[in-house]
Amino acid sequence: MKIESKSGSSINNKTGGWRTFIPKVKIEKCIGCGMCAKVCPEGVVFMNEVQGNKKKPEIDFDFCKGCGLCAEECPIKCIDMNLEEK
Amino acid sequence: MYRYEFRRKIVYLKKLFNKIDNFMSKQILEGSHAIAQVIRNIKPGVVSAYPITPQTHIVEDLAEFIANGEANYEYIKAESEFAAASIVEGAQAAGCRTYTATSSQGLLLMLEVIYNIAGMRLPVVMTLANRGVSAPITIWNDHQDAMSARDTGWIMLFAENHQEAVNQHILAYKVGEKLRLPVIVNIDGFLITHSYEGVLVPEIKDIKKYLPNYNPKSGEYLDPENPVTLGAFASPEFYLEIRESLHKDLVLSQGEILNEYEEFKKVFAECIDKDKKIEVDNGLIEYYGNMDAEKLLICMGSVAGTVKETIKDMNNVALLKIRAFRPFPKEEILKNIEGKKEVIILEKAISLGFGGILASEIKSLINFSTKVKNPIIGLGGRDVTCKMIKEIIDCDCFDKEIFVAK
């Protein structure tokens, strides 16, 4: 087994594997305020244009740790934290 | 006419001297001196060690070789065993052959680095002059220090006498560098390190025939041209697999030890003990005595010599000496235990709160109908005598560990 790692390869370490709970956004309910992107400690929530001109959140699950801050802070509670089965 | 005769004599003498020069000669050496000499002949690139009784003479000799200009490795002074282990770890990671030696408390201080060296697959070779551990403070021999490094991922060899210690160091470099596994060669403190015995130390040119230069592959060592990280962070998805592969490689190294020892026997035929009573002699174990004996003694290290002296005239008792404790030679042991009515496991270490360590591992292999005796002997340098071994063979003390002293 190759155990040496090349420089600059830490991006290959998909730390999303540490997650226990996974956030799920109800896109149709979302008002696009962008609070979740602002509070995310990992910076993995991106506000992208998906429907019309409203910006909706997209989450990079390779690095999301499932802390639940986005769900806690969402003003209309449209993010659910579900137990992730692996 | 006279001049012709004279010239012929000189030619004859020259041939004779050449022959003597080529023939390895036996020297009476202290165990530490013999080991230091063989390390010098193996030609490591970096040596770093912190002196501790009873390993001191090895380190002293290696420093003296440098001071006298007899060797050309880098001797790096360390401020502690932790530093010494870290220095050889770094040097080996940079792609050169290294050597260190320690004992007892020194090994305990090194322990964190010991795990790292194995995890990074760096083939460091270390001599461990076995000594008991504190408290109460002791400088004398037993195997309790070695047992603390049992689960670290190193190959662990145990030597019975000076010659075997010398042989195992050469074997250690060959096997270790081939499989990228570190090796500890265990020698009994004082009993081997400070006693004198006839020993053949192979010369540089003979070792060269057996042991090639250390050339790690590109990308497996630290090199500014081809930068890599060794022992980097592994997330839970990878760690289990990396440990599994280390375990499997360690188990599979049994085959390589067997093969390399056979090769060793061919190249260094004079270095092998040719006692007629040795029935099985391979890299992992040695079997001494009748193959159909009913009682089997099992031990490691120098106590095997005492046992051989005791049982040499007994037909019903045999000795199984374990040379490689890690990887644990399960098949080899099972093969030789089969059909024995009684197994006596002589142990120089103890897992406090449980019992014999070697005994527990052997008991896990054999069935319950075999009777097992587990005497704990020689802790902290207590003498082990032939009379004691005789009493142990004759006594009726099965299943529970017993502490035997003269």
Contacts between the chains, C-beta under 8 A, distances in Angstrom:
chain1	res1	chain2	res2	distance
A	1	B	241	7.0
A	1	B	242	6.4
A	1	B	245	4.1
A	3	B	120	7.3
A	3	B	121	6.4
A	3	B	230	7.7
A	3	B	231	7.8
A	3	B	242	5.9
A	4	B	219	6.1
A	4	B	220	6.1
A	4	B	228	4.3
A	4	B	229	6.9
A	4	B	230	5.9
A	5	B	228	6.6
A	5	B	229	4.7
A	5	B	232	4.4
A	6	B	227	7.4
A	6	B	228	6.1
A	6	B	229	7.6
A	7	B	227	4.7
A	7	B	228	7.2
A	7	B	229	6.7
A	10	B	232	7.9
A	10	B	233	7.6
A	13	B	233	6.9
A	13	B	235	5.3
A	14	B	235	7.4
A	14	B	237	7.6
A	15	B	235	6.3
A	17	B	235	5.9
A	17	B	236	6.1
A	17	B	237	5.3
A	18	B	235	7.5
A	18	B	236	7.3
